[in-house]
Amino acid sequence: MPSIEKGLKKSGRNRSAIQLSCSVFVATGKNKEEVDKSKELVRDAIAFYASTLTYRPVFEIHGLIEEAKKLSGYARQVKWKEMRSLISYEILEKFAVVGTRIEASHELKKRYEGILDRISFYPLTTFPSLENPIWKEVIEF
């Protein structure tokens, strides 16, 4: 945000002149079993991104450089299944919103209200939309 504010000031614009959008990992479902299944998919996605050099600075900011390096090694060795095990629940919660649909909705608002103007859900298996009951509650709540 400080860099965005600096750029806005430099260009003579205020915050209302732009819209900030972000794709967010959301591990959700209607019950614990669905949430747990979704968490595994999100852990896989986080592990993949953490293994790439492009995203390494994000993991470094969070003090996770060693995990990112290990994940890069696993990716080079094509150890996709082993990668998930390096994404702890604490790491998952840093990079994803986790909970039932109602809990996820509350957490999205808590984390991003006043920061982002628009959120899109990172699609793991199904595209998030109002037509899809998996996401309808999260979006509408």
MIROLO-977277 format. One line per 5 residues: number of its first residue (from 1); their letters; for each residue y, x, z of N, C-alpha, C, O, CB. Coordinates in Angstrom, 1 decimal, padded with zeros to 4 digits. Each point is the difference from the previous one (the first is absolute). Glycine has a CB too. Layout:
// residues N
NUM) A) Y:X:Z:Y:X:Z:Y:X:Z:Y:X:Z:Y:X:Z; ...
This chain:
// residues 141
1) MPSIE) -001.2:000.8:000.0:001.2:-000.8:000.0:001.3:000.9:000.0:000.9:-000.4:-000.7:-002.2:-001.4:001.9; 001.3:002.9:-000.5:001.2:000.8:000.0:000.3:000.5:-001.4:001.2:000.0:-000.4:-001.6:000.7:002.7; -000.6:-000.4:-003.1:000.3:000.5:-001.4:000.5:-001.1:-000.8:000.9:000.2:-000.9:-002.7:001.5:001.1; 001.2:-002.9:000.0:000.5:-001.2:-000.8:001.4:-000.3:000.3:000.8:-000.3:-000.8:-003.1:-000.6:000.8; 002.6:000.9:001.3:001.4:-000.3:000.5:001.0:001.1:-000.6:001.1:-000.4:-000.3:-002.0:-000.7:002.4
6) KGLKK) 000.5:002.3:-002.1:000.8:001.1:-000.5:000.3:-000.3:-001.5:001.1:000.2:-000.5:-002.1:001.4:002.2; -000.1:-001.9:-002.5:000.2:-000.3:-001.4:000.9:-001.2:-000.2:000.8:000.0:-001.0:-003.0:001.0:000.6; 002.0:-002.1:001.2:000.9:-001.1:-000.2:001.4:000.3:000.3:000.9:-000.4:-000.8:-002.8:-001.0:001.5; 002.2:002.2:000.3:001.4:000.4:000.4:000.6:000.8:-001.2:001.1:-000.2:-000.4:-001.7:000.2:002.9; -000.2:001.0:-003.0:000.4:000.8:-001.1:000.4:-000.8:-001.2:000.9:000.4:-000.7:-002.4:001.5:001.6
11) SGRNR) 000.7:-002.9:-001.2:000.3:-000.9:-001.2:001.0:-001.1:000.3:000.3:-000.8:-000.9:-002.6:001.4:000.1; 002.7:-000.7:002.0:001.0:-001.0:000.4:-000.6:-001.4:000.1:000.7:-001.0:-000.2:001.0:002.4:-001.0; -002.9:-001.5:001.4:-000.7:-001.3:000.2:-000.4:-000.2:001.4:-000.1:000.9:000.8:-000.7:-000.8:-003.2; 000.5:-001.4:002.8:-000.6:-000.3:001.3:-001.4:-000.4:-000.1:-000.5:-000.2:-001.1:002.8:-000.4:001.9; -003.0:000.4:000.3:-001.4:-000.3:000.0:-000.4:-001.2:-000.8:-001.0:-000.1:-000.6:000.9:001.2:002.8
16) SAIQL) 001.0:-002.1:-002.2:-000.3:-001.2:-000.7:000.0:000.1:-001.5:-000.4:-000.9:-000.8:001.5:-000.3:002.6; -000.7:002.4:-002.3:000.0:000.3:-001.5:-001.4:000.3:-000.5:-000.2:000.1:-001.2:002.6:000.7:001.4; -003.3:-000.5:000.7:-001.3:000.4:-000.5:-001.1:-000.8:000.8:000.3:-000.6:001.0:000.5:002.9:-001.5; -002.0:-002.3:-000.1:-001.1:-000.6:000.7:-001.1:001.0:000.2:-000.3:000.8:-000.9:000.8:-003.0:-000.1; -001.0:002.3:002.2:-001.1:001.0:000.3:-001.3:-000.8:000.0:-000.1:-001.0:000.6:001.7:002.5:000.7
21) SCSVF) -002.6:-000.9:-002.0:-001.3:-000.6:-000.1:-001.0:001.1:000.3:000.2:001.2:-000.3:000.6:-002.9:-001.4; -002.0:001.2:002.3:-001.0:001.0:000.3:-001.4:-000.7:-000.1:-000.1:-001.2:000.4:001.7:002.5:001.1; -002.6:-000.6:-002.0:-001.3:-000.5:000.0:-000.6:000.4:001.3:000.0:001.2:000.4:-000.2:-001.0:-002.9; -000.5:-001.2:003.2:-000.5:000.3:001.4:-001.5:-000.3:000.0:-000.5:-000.9:-000.5:002.8:000.2:001.5; -003.0:001.6:-000.3:-001.4:-000.2:000.3:-000.1:-001.0:001.1:000.7:000.1:001.0:-001.3:002.2:-001.7
26) VATGK) -000.2:-003.4:000.4:-000.2:-001.0:001.0:-001.5:-000.3:000.2:-000.7:-000.3:-001.0:002.9:-000.8:000.5; -002.7:001.4:001.7:-001.4:-000.3:000.3:-000.1:-001.3:000.7:000.3:000.0:001.2:-000.9:002.5:-001.2; 000.2:-003.6:-000.6:000.1:-001.3:000.6:-001.2:-000.9:-000.4:-000.8:000.4:-000.8:003.3:-000.2:000.9; -002.6:-001.3:000.6:-001.0:-001.0:-000.3:000.2:-001.1:001.0:000.8:000.0:000.9:-002.4:001.8:-001.8; 000.7:-002.8:000.8:000.1:-001.1:000.9:-000.6:000.2:001.4:000.2:-000.8:000.9:-000.2:-000.7:-003.0
31) NKEEV) -000.9:002.5:002.2:-000.7:000.3:001.2:-000.2:001.5:000.1:000.3:000.8:-000.9:-001.4:-003.1:000.9; 000.5:002.7:001.2:-000.2:001.4:000.3:-000.9:000.7:-001.1:000.3:001.1:-000.4:000.0:-001.6:002.8; -001.3:-000.2:-002.8:-001.0:000.5:-001.0:000.8:000.3:-001.3:-000.2:001.1:-000.6:-001.7:-002.3:001.7; 002.7:000.3:-001.6:000.7:000.2:-001.2:001.1:001.1:000.1:000.1:000.8:-000.9:-000.5:-003.2:000.3; 001.0:002.5:001.8:001.0:001.0:000.2:-000.7:001.4:000.0:000.5:000.9:-000.6:000.9:-002.5:002.0
36) DKSKE) -002.6:001.7:-000.7:-000.7:001.2:000.0:-000.4:000.5:-001.4:000.1:001.2:-000.3:-000.9:-001.8:002.6; 000.3:-000.3:-003.1:-000.4:000.3:-001.4:001.3:000.5:-000.8:-000.1:001.0:-000.7:-001.8:-002.8:000.8; 003.0:001.1:000.1:001.2:000.4:-000.7:000.5:001.4:000.5:000.5:000.8:-000.8:000.1:-003.2:000.5; -000.8:002.7:001.6:000.4:001.3:000.5:-000.7:001.1:-000.7:000.6:001.0:-000.3:-000.1:-002.1:002.5; -001.8:000.9:-002.5:-000.8:001.0:-000.7:000.6:000.3:-001.4:000.1:001.2:-000.4:-002.1:-001.8:001.8
41) LVRDA) 002.4:-000.4:-002.1:000.5:000.1:-001.3:001.4:000.8:000.1:000.3:000.8:-000.9:-001.5:-002.9:000.1; 002.0:001.7:001.7:001.3:000.7:000.2:-000.2:001.5:000.4:000.7:000.8:-000.4:000.3:-003.1:001.1; -002.0:002.5:000.2:-000.3:001.4:000.4:-000.3:000.8:-001.3:000.4:001.2:-000.1:-001.2:-001.9:002.4; 000.0:000.2:-003.2:-000.4:000.7:-001.2:001.3:000.3:-000.8:000.1:001.1:-000.5:-002.4:-002.3:000.5; 003.1:000.2:-000.1:001.3:000.2:-000.8:000.9:001.1:000.6:000.5:000.8:-000.7:-000.7:-003.2:-000.1
46) IAFYA) 000.3:002.3:002.1:000.9:001.0:000.7:-000.6:001.4:-000.2:000.7:001.0:-000.2:000.0:-002.7:001.9; -002.1:001.8:-001.5:-000.6:001.3:-000.2:000.2:000.5:-001.4:000.2:001.2:-000.2:-002.0:-001.9:001.9; 001.7:-000.1:-002.7:000.2:000.5:-001.4:001.5:000.5:-000.1:000.2:001.1:-000.5:-001.9:-002.8:-000.4; 002.7:000.9:001.3:001.3:000.5:-000.1:000.3:001.2:000.8:000.7:001.0:-000.5:000.0:-003.3:000.1; -001.3:002.4:001.6:000.2:001.2:000.8:-000.6:001.2:-000.6:000.5:001.2:000.2:-000.5:-002.6:001.8
51) STLTY) -001.0:001.3:-002.9:-000.6:001.1:-000.6:000.8:000.6:-001.2:-000.3:001.1:-000.4:-001.9:-002.1:001.1; 003.2:000.3:-001.1:000.8:000.5:-001.2:001.2:000.7:000.5:000.7:-000.3:001.0:-001.5:-001.6:-002.4; 001.2:003.0:000.6:001.2:000.8:000.4:001.2:-000.8:-000.1:001.0:000.2:000.8:-002.1:001.8:-001.6; 001.2:-003.0:000.0:001.2:-000.8:-000.2:000.4:-000.7:001.3:001.2:-000.1:000.3:-001.8:-000.2:-002.7; -000.4:-000.1:003.2:000.3:-000.8:001.2:000.0:000.9:001.2:000.2:-000.5:001.2:-001.1:-001.5:-002.2
56) RPVFE) 000.6:003.3:000.9:-000.1:000.9:001.1:001.2:000.0:000.9:-000.1:-000.1:001.3:-001.4:001.5:-002.6; 002.7:-001.5:000.8:001.2:000.0:000.8:000.1:-001.2:001.0:000.5:000.1:001.1:000.7:001.1:-002.9; -001.7:-002.3:001.4:-000.1:-001.2:000.8:-000.9:000.3:001.2:000.4:-000.4:001.2:000.0:-001.1:-003.2; -001.5:002.1:001.8:-000.9:000.3:001.1:000.5:001.1:000.9:-000.2:000.0:001.2:-001.7:-000.8:-002.7; 002.6:001.7:000.9:000.6:001.1:000.8:001.1:-000.6:000.9:000.0:000.5:001.2:-000.4:001.1:-003.1
61) IHGLI) 001.2:-002.5:001.5:001.0:-000.6:000.8:-000.7:-000.6:001.3:000.6:000.0:001.1:000.9:-000.5:-003.1; -002.7:-000.1:001.8:-000.7:-000.6:001.1:-000.9:000.9:000.8:-000.8:-000.4:000.8:000.9:-001.7:-002.1; 000.0:003.4:001.0:-000.8:001.0:000.7:-001.4:000.0:-000.4:-000.9:000.3:000.9:002.5:-000.5:001.0; -001.9:-000.2:-003.1:-001.4:-000.2:-000.4:-000.4:001.0:-001.2:-000.8:-000.3:-000.8:001.0:-002.1:001.5; 000.5:003.5:-000.7:-000.2:001.0:-001.1:-001.5:000.5:000.0:-000.5:000.2:-001.1:002.9:000.4:001.2
66) EEAKK) -003.0:-000.3:001.0:-001.3:000.5:000.1:-001.0:-001.1:-000.6:-000.9:000.4:-000.7:001.5:001.1:002.7; -000.4:-002.7:-001.6:-000.9:-001.1:-000.5:000.2:-000.1:-001.5:-001.0:-000.2:-000.7:001.2:-001.0:002.8; 001.0:001.3:-002.6:000.2:000.0:-001.5:-000.7:001.1:-000.7:-000.5:-000.2:-001.1:002.8:-000.9:001.5; -002.2:002.3:000.2:-000.7:001.1:-000.6:-001.5:-000.2:000.0:-000.6:000.3:-001.0:002.5:001.2:001.8; -002.5:-002.0:000.3:-001.4:-000.3:000.0:-000.4:-001.0:-001.1:-001.0:000.1:-000.7:001.0:000.5:003.2
71) LSGYA) 000.9:-001.6:-002.6:-000.3:-001.1:-001.0:000.1:000.6:-001.4:-000.8:-000.4:-000.9:001.7:-001.3:002.5; 000.0:002.6:-001.9:000.1:000.7:-001.3:-001.3:000.7:-000.3:-000.6:000.0:-001.1:003.1:000.2:001.3; -003.0:000.5:000.8:-001.3:000.7:-000.1:-001.2:-000.9:-000.3:-000.8:000.3:-000.9:001.7:001.4:002.4; -000.9:-002.8:-000.8:-001.1:-001.0:-000.2:000.1:-000.6:-001.5:-001.0:-000.2:-000.6:001.0:-000.4:003.1; 001.2:000.4:-002.9:000.2:-000.6:-001.4:-000.4:001.0:-001.0:-000.7:-000.4:-001.0:002.6:-000.9:001.8
76) RQVKW) -001.6:002.6:-000.6:-000.5:001.0:-000.9:-001.5:000.1:-000.1:-000.6:000.3:-001.0:002.7:001.0:001.4; -002.7:-001.6:000.7:-001.5:000.0:000.1:-000.6:-001.3:-000.3:-001.3:-000.2:000.1:001.5:002.0:001.6; 000.6:-002.8:-002.1:-000.4:-001.3:-000.4:-000.8:-000.7:001.2:-001.0:-000.6:-000.2:000.9:001.3:-002.2; 000.6:-000.5:003.6:-000.6:-000.6:001.2:000.8:-001.2:000.4:000.6:-000.1:001.1:-001.4:002.3:-000.3; 000.8:-003.2:-001.7:000.9:-001.2:000.2:-000.4:-000.8:001.3:000.9:-000.4:000.7:-000.6:000.3:-003.2
81) KEMRS) -001.6:000.0:002.7:-000.4:-000.8:001.2:000.4:000.7:001.3:000.3:-000.7:001.0:-002.2:-000.2:-002.3; 001.9:002.2:001.3:000.3:000.7:001.2:001.5:000.0:000.3:000.4:000.2:001.2:-002.3:001.3:-001.6; 002.7:-001.7:-000.6:001.5:000.0:000.2:000.4:-001.1:001.0:000.9:000.2:000.8:-000.6:000.6:-003.1; -000.9:-002.0:002.2:000.4:-001.1:000.9:000.0:000.4:001.5:000.8:-000.4:000.7:-001.7:-001.2:-002.5; -000.1:002.4:002.1:-000.2:000.4:001.4:001.2:000.8:000.6:000.1:000.0:001.2:-002.6:000.0:-001.6
86) LISYE) 003.3:000.6:-000.4:001.1:000.7:000.4:001.2:-000.8:000.3:001.0:000.4:000.5:-001.8:001.5:-001.8; 000.8:-003.2:000.9:001.1:-000.9:000.2:-000.3:-000.8:001.3:-000.7:-001.0:000.0:001.2:000.8:-002.5; 000.0:000.7:003.6:-000.2:-000.7:001.3:000.8:-001.3:000.0:000.8:-000.3:-000.8:-001.2:002.5:002.0; 000.1:-003.0:-000.1:000.7:-001.2:000.2:001.5:000.2:000.2:000.8:-000.7:-000.5:-002.9:-000.3:001.5; 002.4:002.1:-000.4:001.5:000.4:000.2:000.6:000.3:-001.3:001.2:-000.4:-000.2:-001.7:001.3:002.5
91) ILEKF) -000.1:-000.2:-003.2:000.5:000.3:-001.3:000.1:-001.3:-000.8:001.0:-000.2:-000.7:-002.0:002.6:000.8; 000.0:-003.2:000.0:000.0:-001.3:-000.7:001.3:-000.8:000.3:000.7:-000.5:-000.8:-003.2:000.5:000.8; 002.7:-000.1:001.3:001.2:-000.8:000.5:001.3:000.7:-000.4:001.0:-000.8:000.0:-002.4:000.0:001.9; 001.5:002.1:-002.1:001.2:000.6:-000.5:000.4:-000.5:-001.4:001.2:-000.2:-000.3:-001.7:002.2:001.8; -000.5:-002.1:-002.3:000.2:-000.3:-001.4:-000.3:-001.4:-000.5:000.2:-000.3:-001.1:-000.7:002.7:000.8
96) AVVGT) 000.0:-003.2:001.2:-000.4:-001.4:-000.4:000.3:-001.0:001.1:000.1:000.4:001.2:-001.9:000.6:-002.6; 002.0:-002.2:001.0:000.2:-001.1:001.0:-001.4:-000.5:000.1:-000.7:-000.3:-001.0:003.1:-000.3:000.3; -002.9:000.4:002.0:-001.4:-000.4:000.3:000.1:-001.2:000.9:000.7:-000.1:001.0:-001.6:002.4:-001.3; 000.1:-003.3:-000.1:-000.2:-001.2:000.9:-000.4:-001.2:-000.8:000.0:000.0:-001.2:001.6:001.0:002.8; -001.8:-002.1:-000.8:-000.3:-001.3:-000.7:001.2:-000.3:-000.8:001.1:000.6:000.1:-002.7:-001.4:001.8
101) RIEAS) 001.5:-000.3:-002.7:001.1:-000.3:-000.9:001.3:-000.3:000.8:001.1:000.5:-000.4:-002.7:-001.5:-001.1; 001.5:000.3:002.6:001.2:-000.3:000.8:000.5:001.3:000.7:001.2:000.3:-000.1:-002.0:-002.6:000.5; -000.1:003.1:000.1:000.4:001.3:000.6:000.7:000.9:-001.0:001.0:000.6:000.2:-002.9:-000.8:001.5; 001.3:000.3:-002.9:000.6:000.8:-001.1:001.3:-000.5:-000.4:000.9:000.8:-000.2:-003.2:-000.3:-000.6; 002.5:-001.8:000.7:001.3:-000.5:-000.3:001.1:000.4:001.0:001.1:000.4:-000.4:-002.2:-002.4:-000.7
106) HELKK) 000.8:001.9:002.4:000.9:000.4:001.0:000.3:001.5:000.0:001.1:000.4:000.1:-002.0:-002.3:001.3; -000.1:002.7:-001.6:000.1:001.4:-000.1:000.9:000.4:-001.2:000.8:001.0:000.1:-003.0:-000.7:001.1; 002.0:-000.9:-002.3:000.8:000.3:-001.2:001.5:-000.3:000.3:000.8:000.9:-000.4:-002.7:-001.5:-001.1; 002.2:-000.5:002.1:001.4:-000.3:000.4:000.5:001.0:001.0:001.1:000.5:-000.2:-001.5:-002.9:-000.2; -000.4:002.8:001.4:000.4:000.9:001.0:000.3:001.4:-000.6:001.1:000.6:000.3:-002.5:-001.8:001.4
111) RYEGI) 000.6:001.7:-002.6:000.2:001.3:-000.6:001.1:000.1:-001.1:000.7:000.9:000.0:-003.1:-000.6:000.5; 002.5:-001.4:-001.3:000.8:000.1:-001.2:001.3:-000.9:-000.1:000.8:000.2:-000.8:-002.9:000.5:-000.2; 002.2:-001.6:001.9:001.1:-000.9:000.0:001.3:000.8:000.3:000.1:000.8:000.9:-001.5:-002.8:-000.2; 002.4:001.9:-001.6:001.2:000.7:000.1:000.0:001.4:-000.6:001.0:000.7:-000.1:-000.7:-001.9:002.2; -001.5:001.6:-002.6:-000.2:001.2:-000.8:-000.2:-000.3:-001.4:000.6:000.5:-000.9:-001.5:000.7:003.0
116) LDRIS) -000.2:-002.0:-002.4:-000.4:-000.3:-001.3:000.5:-001.4:-000.4:000.0:-000.9:000.8:-002.0:002.4:-000.6; 002.3:-001.6:-001.5:000.4:-001.3:-000.5:-001.2:-000.7:-000.6:-000.1:-001.3:-000.1:002.4:002.1:-000.4; -003.3:000.0:000.1:-001.2:-000.6:-000.7:-001.2:000.9:000.3:000.1:001.2:000.1:001.3:-002.2:-001.9; -002.5:000.3:002.1:-001.3:000.6:000.3:-001.0:-000.4:-001.0:-000.1:-001.2:-000.3:000.7:001.4:002.7; -001.4:000.7:-002.9:-001.1:-000.4:-000.8:-001.3:000.6:000.7:000.1:001.1:000.6:001.2:-001.2:-002.8
121) FYPLT) -002.3:-000.6:002.1:-001.3:000.4:000.7:-000.7:000.9:-001.0:-000.2:-000.4:-001.1:000.1:-001.7:002.6; -000.4:003.2:-001.0:-000.8:000.9:-000.8:-001.3:-000.7:-000.3:-000.8:-000.2:001.0:002.0:002.3:000.0; -001.5:-002.4:-002.2:-001.3:-000.7:-000.3:-001.2:000.9:000.1:000.0:001.1:-000.6:001.3:-002.6:-000.9; -002.2:001.1:002.4:-001.2:000.8:000.2:-001.2:-000.6:-000.8:-000.7:000.7:-000.7:001.5:000.0:002.9; -001.0:-002.0:-002.1:-001.0:-000.6:-000.8:000.5:-001.3:-000.7:-000.6:-000.4:-001.0:-001.1:001.3:002.6
126) TFPSL) 002.7:-001.5:-001.1:000.5:-001.2:-000.6:001.5:000.1:000.0:000.6:000.6:000.9:-002.5:-002.0:-000.1; 002.5:000.8:-001.8:001.5:000.1:-000.1:000.6:-001.0:000.9:-000.3:-001.2:000.0:000.1:001.9:-002.4; 001.1:-000.3:003.3:000.6:-000.9:001.0:000.9:-001.0:-000.7:000.9:000.4:-000.8:-001.0:001.4:002.5; -000.1:-003.1:-001.5:000.8:-001.0:-000.5:-000.1:-001.3:000.8:-000.9:-000.1:000.8:000.7:001.1:-003.1; 001.1:-001.9:002.1:-000.1:-001.3:000.8:-001.2:-000.8:-000.4:-000.4:-000.8:000.8:002.9:000.8:-000.7
131) ENPIW) -003.0:000.2:-001.3:-001.2:-000.7:-000.4:-001.3:000.5:000.7:-001.0:-000.7:000.0:002.1:000.3:-002.2; -001.0:001.6:002.7:-001.2:000.6:000.6:000.0:-000.3:001.5:001.0:000.5:000.7:-001.0:001.3:-002.4; -000.9:-002.5:002.3:000.0:-000.4:001.4:000.0:001.2:000.9:000.5:-000.1:001.2:-001.6:-002.0:-001.8; 000.6:003.3:000.2:000.0:001.1:000.8:001.4:000.4:000.4:000.3:000.5:001.1:-002.4:000.3:-002.2; 003.0:-000.9:000.2:001.4:000.5:000.2:001.0:-001.2:000.3:001.1:000.3:000.5:-001.6:001.6:-002.0
136) KEVIE) 000.2:-003.1:001.1:000.9:-001.1:000.2:000.6:-000.1:001.3:001.2:-000.2:000.2:-002.5:-001.0:-001.9; 000.5:001.3:002.8:000.5:-000.2:001.4:001.0:001.2:000.3:001.0:-000.2:000.6:-003.1:-001.0:000.0; 001.7:002.4:-001.0:000.9:001.2:000.3:001.3:-000.2:-000.7:001.1:000.2:000.6:-003.1:001.3:-000.4; 002.0:-001.9:-001.5:001.2:-000.1:-000.7:000.9:-001.2:000.5:001.2:000.2:000.1:-002.4:000.8:-002.1; 000.6:-002.1:002.3:000.8:-001.2:000.3:000.5:000.1:001.5:001.0:-000.7:000.3:-002.3:-000.6:-002.0
141) F) 000.5:001.9:002.6:000.4:000.0:001.4:001.3:000.7:000.2:000.5:000.1:001.1:-002.9:-000.2:-000.5
